[in-house]
Amino acid sequence: MIIQGGEVKQKLLQGIDLVANTVKPTLGPQAKTVILQGNPPVVINDGVTITKYISSDDPYVQMGVQLVQNLASKAQEGSGDGTTTACILAQALCHRIMDSTGKITVHSFNRLMETIRDEMCNILDNLSQEVNDDEILDIATIASNNDSEMGKLISDALSKVGRDGVVTVEESKSHLTELVIREGMEIHEGYISHIMSNSENGKVEFSNPLVFLSNCSFKNFGDVLPMLEFAAQEKRPLLIMCKGMKGSALNNLLMNVVNKTIECAVILAPNFGDAQVDELGDVQSLIGGRIFNEDMKADPTDFNGIDDFGTCQSITITKEKTTFVGAEGDVSSRVLALKETLENVTGHDAARLKRRISRLNGGVATIRVGAASSIEMREKKERLDDALNATKAALEEGIVVGGGLSLARAANILKSNFTGHTHDLSWFVDALHEPIRILISNSNANVSLDNLSPSENIGFNALIGDVCNLTSFGVYDPVKVTKNSFLAALSIANLFYSTDVAVLLEE
């Protein structure tokens, strides 16, 4: 079946509305929660998780739903937060496009969107400011829906391990939420296949794993079978850290993972050549075990048992990084050796050594989330993850005024820059005020947008339910999150405008 023209956009818009209207109540400090079907049911206000549960019986409407689901995933991947704002902006932009843009050619509209994208990013970058230490607590608290206890935990964790340090979140075995500092390390390599990860959170989480270290490449399943059998015999998950894996080795390993024969993940060893062996040596100094070095002709199938494997309390693997926590290795001698080498090198080599020393010294701050039930546990853990990601994003690229005001201010600046331009951007400015409208609505406040002054940081503070200078109350958003939300929404708007035909494949 094929539909065309305005009917396509109406169907897509129904799907976009279905998702956006579901997540709208979860925006801001007065946010409500959404309960999702399950056993037990999931109570949550995390936008990206909620969107995954939404579907429509109408296949054309479902296309619109899937557009926003993809948008939410992209926003989450980009900065770890801001998915709800992205959904709200996408809905507002698409509605204003239907009502106000007239008959602009697709080519002209694409060029306009490119200009808007570049200008908005430049404006937001110019509005941003660096985060000082005193502001970290405020940012973390706001990001956790104004939970001061949660904000303090994040702030304390970062103060212990530093701005570039590693902070992880895990479930506590009690109802208490606490901060624990443990030996650990983070490397910027993730799993080589999403099949290895949990479909809900996109992570691999191993407890008391075995770790096989090698700079060999594996192609034949027979080369990895012995270590898989050993891990299965020990009833422990297995992480293989190697130069590469493909062919029958990877295919058969993935089959065993899918069939739940074994818990196993594969990541690539960082760097290449001699530098790769050095990086593996850093990991080995922390978790123990043996490095099967291809230059030494070490046979990866010839291991002597448990002592050839590294281990630690837990490992968390995402698409982009791997974190080792609770290892018992003594890295002091390794750090001392690296510092001695550092005295004799300069330039790129010196910078790499400094990064390695910092990684070995940093340790890992772990926030153990406690709760009275599994339902509460999941909600708190998801909220803490989002808050932590937002805080880290703020430290990376700086902050802008929060409460949706930075987007409104940037849109106003953009419109003034477009004076005399062919295209009227009133529809765009109006759309970018939508997050503020939702914040007001969720707070049940009687506040008009006319009372706001974005250029002076006068906006709606949802926590107190009134208009004020948001910066004086410490209301900030990470500029990275703000930009990612906007860019994801703009991408959907562009696709929405250019789509004129929908084709349904017959089963």
C-alpha positions in Angstrom: 0.0 0.0 0.0 1.1 3.5 -0.8 -0.1 6.9 0.6 1.0 10.3 -0.6 1.1 14.0 0.1 -0.6 15.5 3.1 -1.9 12.1 4.2 1.7 10.9 4.8 2.6 13.9 7.0 -0.6 13.5 9.0 0.2 9.9 9.7 3.8 10.6 10.6 2.6 13.5 12.8 0.2 11.2 14.7 3.2 8.9 15.5 5.4 11.8 16.6 2.5 13.1 18.8 2.0 9.7 20.3 5.6 9.5 21.6 6.0 13.2 22.5 2.7 13.4 24.4 3.7 10.3 26.4 7.1 11.7 27.5 6.0 15.4 28.1 4.9 14.8 31.7 8.4 13.6 32.6 10.1 17.0 31.9 11.4 19.2 34.7 11.6 19.1 38.5 7.8 18.7 38.8 8.0 15.7 36.5 5.6 12.8 36.7 6.5 9.2 36.1 5.3 6.7 33.5 4.4 3.1 34.4 5.4 0.5 31.8 4.0 -3.0 31.4 6.2 -5.7 32.9 6.5 -8.2 35.7 7.0 -6.3 37.8 5.9 -3.1 36.0 8.5 -0.4 35.4 7.9 3.1 36.9 10.3 5.5 35.3 10.7 9.1 33.9 13.6 8.3 31.5 12.6 9.5 28.0 14.6 7.0 25.9 13.4 4.0 27.9 9.7 5.1 27.6 9.9 5.6 23.9 11.0 2.0 23.4 7.7 0.8 24.8 5.5 2.8 22.5 3.9 1.4 19.3 0.8 1.9 17.1 -1.4 -0.7 15.3 -1.4 1.6 12.3 1.8 0.8 10.3 1.9 4.4 8.9 1.6 5.9 12.3 4.2 3.5 13.5 6.7 5.0 11.1 6.3 8.3 12.9 6.8 6.5 16.2 10.0 4.9 14.9 11.4 8.2 13.7 11.2 9.6 17.3 12.5 6.4 18.8 15.6 6.7 16.6 15.8 10.3 17.6 15.8 9.5 21.3 18.5 6.8 20.9 20.7 9.3 19.0 20.2 11.9 21.6 21.1 9.4 24.4 24.2 8.2 22.5 25.4 11.8 22.0 25.2 13.0 25.5 23.4 10.5 27.7 20.5 12.8 28.4 18.1 15.2 26.9 15.9 12.7 25.1 12.6 14.2 26.4 13.5 17.7 25.3 14.5 16.3 21.9 11.1 14.6 21.5 9.2 17.8 22.5 11.3 19.9 20.1 10.7 17.5 17.2 6.9 17.6 17.8 6.8 21.4 18.0 9.0 21.8 14.9 6.9 19.4 12.8 3.6 21.0 13.8 4.9 24.5 13.0 6.2 23.2 9.6 2.8 21.9 8.8 1.2 25.3 9.7 3.6 28.0 8.7 6.3 27.2 6.2 4.2 27.4 3.1 5.5 26.0 -0.2 9.3 26.1 0.2 11.0 23.7 -2.1 12.7 20.7 -0.5 16.1 22.0 -1.6 15.5 25.5 -0.1 14.2 24.0 3.1 17.3 21.7 3.4 19.6 24.7 2.9 17.6 26.7 5.5 17.9 23.8 8.0 21.6 23.6 7.5 22.0 27.3 8.1 19.8 27.2 11.2 21.8 24.2 12.5 25.2 25.8 12.1 24.1 29.2 13.4 22.3 27.8 16.5 25.3 25.7 17.4 27.6 28.7 17.1 25.2 30.8 19.2 24.9 28.2 22.0 28.7 27.8 22.0 29.1 31.5 22.5 26.5 31.6 25.3 28.2 28.7 27.2 30.5 29.1 30.1 32.9 26.8 31.9 31.8 25.0 35.0 33.6 25.9 38.2 33.8 23.5 41.1 31.1 25.3 43.1 28.6 24.8 40.3 29.0 21.0 39.9 26.6 20.3 42.8 23.9 22.6 41.3 24.2 21.0 37.9 24.1 17.4 39.3 21.1 18.3 41.5 19.1 19.8 38.6 20.0 16.9 36.3 18.6 14.4 38.9 15.2 16.2 39.0 16.3 18.3 42.0 17.2 15.4 44.2 19.7 17.1 46.4 21.0 13.8 47.9 21.6 12.3 44.4 23.3 15.6 43.3 25.6 15.5 46.3 26.6 11.9 45.6 27.6 12.8 42.0 29.5 16.0 43.2 31.3 14.0 45.9 32.2 11.3 43.5 33.7 13.7 41.0 35.6 15.5 43.7 37.2 12.2 44.7 38.3 11.0 41.3 38.6 14.3 39.4 36.7 15.7 36.5 38.1 13.1 34.1 37.8 10.3 36.6 35.5 7.3 36.3 32.2 7.2 38.1 29.9 4.1 37.8 26.4 3.3 39.0 25.4 -0.1 40.4 22.7 -1.7 42.5 23.2 -1.9 46.3 22.4 -5.0 48.2 20.6 -2.9 50.8 18.2 0.0 50.9 21.0 2.5 51.4 22.6 4.6 48.7 26.3 5.2 49.2 29.5 6.2 47.5 32.4 3.8 47.3 35.9 4.5 46.0 37.6 1.4 44.6 40.6 0.5 42.4 39.6 0.5 38.8 40.2 1.7 35.3 38.4 2.9 32.2 39.5 2.3 28.6 37.8 3.8 25.5 37.0 0.6 23.7 33.5 -1.0 23.7 32.0 -4.3 22.7 32.5 -5.3 19.0 28.9 -6.4 18.6 25.6 -5.1 20.1 24.4 -8.8 20.3 26.6 -9.0 23.4 24.8 -6.2 25.2 21.6 -6.0 27.2 18.8 -4.9 24.8 17.3 -2.5 27.3 20.2 -0.4 28.5 22.8 -1.3 25.8 25.4 -2.4 28.3 27.3 -5.5 29.2 27.5 -6.0 33.0 29.6 -8.8 34.4 30.2 -9.7 38.1 33.4 -11.5 39.1 34.4 -12.1 35.5 37.4 -13.8 33.9 39.5 -11.6 31.5 41.6 -13.0 28.7 44.3 -10.6 27.5 46.0 -11.0 24.1 47.2 -8.9 21.2 46.3 -11.8 18.8 43.6 -11.8 16.2 41.2 -14.7 16.2 39.5 -16.1 13.1 38.9 -19.8 13.9 36.5 -20.9 16.6 38.9 -23.6 17.7 41.2 -20.8 19.0 38.6 -19.4 21.4 36.7 -22.6 22.3 39.1 -23.6 25.1 38.7 -20.3 27.0 34.9 -20.4 26.5 34.8 -24.0 27.9 37.0 -23.0 30.8 34.8 -20.0 31.7 31.7 -22.2 31.4 33.3 -24.8 33.7 34.1 -22.1 36.2 30.5 -20.7 35.9 31.9 -17.2 35.4 31.4 -14.6 32.7 34.3 -14.0 30.2 35.8 -10.9 28.7 38.2 -11.4 25.8 40.4 -8.4 25.1 42.3 -8.9 21.9 43.6 -7.4 18.6 40.6 -8.5 16.6 38.0 -11.3 16.1 36.0 -12.3 13.0 35.0 -15.3 10.9 33.9 -18.5 12.6 35.4 -17.4 15.9 33.1 -14.4 16.2 30.0 -16.0 14.6 30.1 -19.1 16.9 30.8 -17.0 19.9 27.8 -14.8 19.2 25.7 -17.9 18.7 26.6 -19.1 22.2 25.8 -15.7 23.7 22.4 -15.6 22.0 21.7 -19.1 23.2 22.8 -18.1 26.7 25.4 -21.0 26.7 27.9 -18.5 28.2 28.2 -14.9 29.3 30.9 -13.5 27.0 31.9 -10.2 25.5 34.8 -9.1 23.2 36.5 -5.7 23.1 39.5 -4.6 21.1 42.8 -3.9 22.8 43.5 -0.1 22.6 46.1 1.3 20.2 48.3 -0.9 17.9 51.8 -2.4 17.7 54.0 -2.0 20.7 51.7 0.7 22.2 48.9 -2.0 22.2 51.1 -4.3 24.3 51.8 -1.4 26.7 48.1 -0.7 27.1 47.5 -4.4 27.8 50.3 -4.3 30.3 48.5 -1.5 32.2 45.3 -3.5 32.4 47.3 -6.6 33.5 48.9 -4.6 36.3 45.4 -3.9 37.7 43.6 -7.2 37.1 46.4 -9.7 36.9 46.5 -12.7 34.5 48.8 -13.3 31.5 49.2 -11.5 28.2 49.2 -13.8 25.2 51.6 -11.9 23.0 51.7 -12.9 19.3 55.3 -11.8 19.0 56.3 -14.3 21.7 54.4 -17.0 19.8 52.2 -17.7 22.8 49.5 -20.1 22.0 46.2 -18.7 23.2 44.8 -22.2 23.5 47.6 -23.3 25.8 46.8 -21.7 29.2 47.5 -23.2 32.6 44.2 -22.4 34.3 42.8 -19.7 36.4 46.1 -17.8 37.0 46.3 -17.0 33.3 43.1 -15.0 33.5 42.7 -11.5 35.0 39.7 -10.7 37.3 38.0 -8.0 39.2 34.7 -7.4 41.1 32.8 -6.1 38.0 33.1 -5.0 34.5 30.7 -2.7 32.6 31.0 -2.4 28.8 29.1 0.1 26.6 29.3 0.8 22.9 32.2 3.2 23.5 34.1 2.2 26.7 34.9 -0.5 29.3 35.2 0.0 33.0 37.0 -2.4 35.4 36.0 -2.0 39.0 37.3 -3.5 42.2 40.5 -5.1 41.0 43.1 -6.2 43.5 46.3 -5.6 41.5 49.0 -3.2 42.8 49.6 -0.6 40.1 52.1 1.4 42.1 55.2 -0.2 40.5 53.7 0.2 37.1 53.0 3.9 37.7 56.5 4.4 39.0 58.0 2.8 35.9 55.9 5.0 33.7 56.9 8.2 35.6 60.6 7.3 35.1 60.0 6.8 31.4 58.1 10.1 31.2 61.2 12.0 32.3 63.0 11.0 29.0 60.2 11.6 26.4 58.4 14.7 25.0 55.6 15.6 22.7 53.0 13.0 21.7 54.7 10.2 23.7 54.7 12.2 26.8 51.0 13.1 26.5 50.2 9.4 26.0 52.2 8.4 29.1 50.5 11.1 31.2 47.1 9.7 30.1 48.1 6.2 31.1 49.4 7.3 34.5 46.2 9.3 35.2 44.1 6.3 34.2 46.1 3.9 36.5 46.0 6.4 39.5 42.4 7.5 39.2 40.5 4.7 40.7 36.7 4.4 40.2 34.0 6.0 42.2 31.0 3.8 42.4 27.5 5.0 43.5 25.6 2.0 44.9 21.9 2.7 44.6 19.7 1.4 47.3 15.9 1.0 47.2 13.1 -0.8 48.9 11.9 -2.5 45.8 13.1 -3.5 42.3 10.6 -1.0 40.8 12.1 1.9 42.8 15.6 0.6 42.2 15.3 0.8 38.4 13.8 4.3 38.5 16.5 5.6 40.8 19.3 4.0 38.8 18.0 5.3 35.5 17.7 8.8 36.9 21.2 8.7 38.5 22.7 7.5 35.2 21.1 10.4 33.3 22.2 12.9 35.9 25.7 11.6 35.9 25.9 11.7 32.1 24.5 15.3 32.1 27.0 16.4 34.7 29.9 14.9 32.8 28.6 16.6 29.6 28.6 19.9 31.4 32.2 19.5 32.5 33.2 18.6 28.9 31.7 21.6 27.0 30.3 24.0 29.6 26.9 25.1 30.6 24.1 27.5 29.5 21.1 28.9 31.4 18.6 26.1 32.0 14.8 25.9 32.1 14.6 25.8 28.3 15.7 29.5 28.2 19.0 29.0 26.3 17.2 27.6 23.3 14.6 30.4 23.3 17.4 33.0 23.6 19.4 31.4 20.8 16.4 31.3 18.6 15.7 35.0 19.2 19.3 35.9 18.3 19.1 33.8 15.2 15.9 35.5 14.1 17.4 39.0 14.6 20.4 37.8 12.5 18.0 36.8 9.8 16.5 40.4 9.4 15.8 41.0 5.8 16.2 37.3 4.9 13.8 35.6 2.5 12.5 33.3 5.1 10.5 34.3 8.2 11.6 32.3 11.3 8.7 33.2 13.6 7.5 29.6 13.4 11.0 28.3 14.4 11.3 30.7 17.4 7.8 29.7 18.5 8.7 26.0 18.3 11.9 26.5 20.4 9.8 28.0 23.3 7.9 24.7 23.6 10.1 23.2 26.4 9.3 26.3 28.5 5.6 25.8 27.9 5.8 22.2 29.0 7.7 23.1 32.1 5.0 25.6 33.0 2.2 23.1 32.2 3.8 20.4 34.3 4.1 22.8 37.2 0.4 23.8 37.0 1.7 27.4 37.0 -0.2 30.5 35.7 2.8 32.1 33.9 2.8 33.8 30.5 5.8 33.7 28.2 5.5 37.5 27.9 6.9 37.7 31.5 10.1 36.0 30.4 13.3 37.8 29.2 15.7 35.3 27.7 18.4 37.9 27.0 18.5 38.7 30.7 18.2 35.1 31.9 14.7 35.8 33.3 12.8 32.5 32.9 10.5 30.1 34.6 11.9 28.2 37.6 9.8 25.1 37.8 11.2 24.3 41.2 9.7 27.4 42.8 6.9 27.7 40.3 7.7 31.4 39.5 9.6 33.7 37.2 13.1 34.7 38.3 16.8 35.1 37.2 17.6 31.5 36.6 21.4 31.9 36.9 21.0 33.3 40.4 19.2 30.1 41.4 21.9 27.9 39.8 19.5 26.7 37.0 21.9 25.5 34.2 21.9 22.9 31.4 24.9 21.3 29.8 25.5 22.9 26.4 26.4 19.5 25.0 23.0 18.1 26.0 21.1 21.2 24.8 22.8 21.0 21.3 22.3 17.3 20.9 18.6 17.5 21.8 18.2 20.4 19.3 20.2 18.6 16.5 18.3 15.4 16.9 15.0 17.3 16.7 16.1 19.3 13.7 17.0 16.1 11.8 13.5 14.7 12.3 12.0 18.0 11.1 14.0 17.9 8.0 13.0 14.3 7.2 9.4 15.2 8.0 9.3 18.1 5.5 10.9 16.1 2.7 8.8 13.0 3.0 5.9 12.8 0.5 5.3 9.1 0.0 4.9 6.2 2.4 5.2 2.6 1.2 3.9 -0.3 3.2 5.4 -3.7 2.4 3.0 -6.5 2.2 3.7 -9.4 4.5 
